[in-house]
C-alpha cells in the first residue's frame, strides 16, 4: 500500500472508531474543509507533516498513535528477508 493510501485509510478508520464525521474532524483540527477533503478523497499525492499533525490534534492523538497501525508496519513490495 502506498504511504498516502495508508494515511487515508488510517484517517477513515479513526473517523469510524471515534464516531466522527469529516465535519467534526475539520472543526477540531482547524484545517479548512477542502484540505481535509483533498486528503481523504485521494486528490493529493502527498501530505505534509503539519497537516498530519493538525489532523492528529483533531482526533486528540499523537503522531506516534497515528502511526501505531499495521498499515505502517512495512512498506509494500519489500521482500521478507532479502539477503
N, C-alpha and C positions, 0 to 999 in steps of 0.2 A: 504494500500500500504506500502510495506517495505521502510525503510528510503533510502537505496541505489537506489531502483527503483524510488523513488520520486526525488532524486538528478539527476539521469539520465534523467528523463522526464523534469525536470526544465532546465537542460543544453540544451537539444534538443529544448525545447520551446524558450529559449533565442537565440539559433542559428537561428531559423526561424524568431523570432521577429526582430533581428538585421541584418538579411540577411547576415549571416556569414557562411562560411564553417568550417569544423573541422580544416583545414589547416590555415585559418585565425585566429582561436582561438589559435592554437598552436603557431603561430608567435607572437601573442600579449601577451600570458600568460607566455611564457618562459619555459614551460614544454616540455619534449620530447614527440614526437608523440605517442609512444607506451603507455605512461602513460595516456594521454587523451583518446586514443582509448580504452584502457582497462576499463576505467570508463564508456564510452559510450556504449560499446558492452557487458556489464554485465559480464566481465571476472574478476570482483572483487566483494568481498562481503562487502567491506567497503571502506571508503575514509578518509584520514587524513585531518585535518583542514588546514595544509599548502598547500596541493594540491588544496583543495577547494578555499582557499584564492587566489592562483595563477590563477585559472580559473576565479574567480570573477574579478581579475585585467584585465584579457584578455577581459572581457565583459565591463570593465570600470564601475563596480558596486561594492557596498559594500556587505559584508556578510549579513547585515540586508536586503538589497534589494533582495539578492538571496533568502532568506528565507521568503520574503514577498509574499507568494503564497499560495493559498488554498491547495496545495499539502502538506503543512507542518502544516495545522491548527490543525489536530487531528490525533494521531496515529490510525492505523487501528485496528479493533477488540475491541475498547473501547465502552462501553455502554454509552448512552447519559447521563443518570442520575442514576448512581449506588449509592444506599443507602441501 
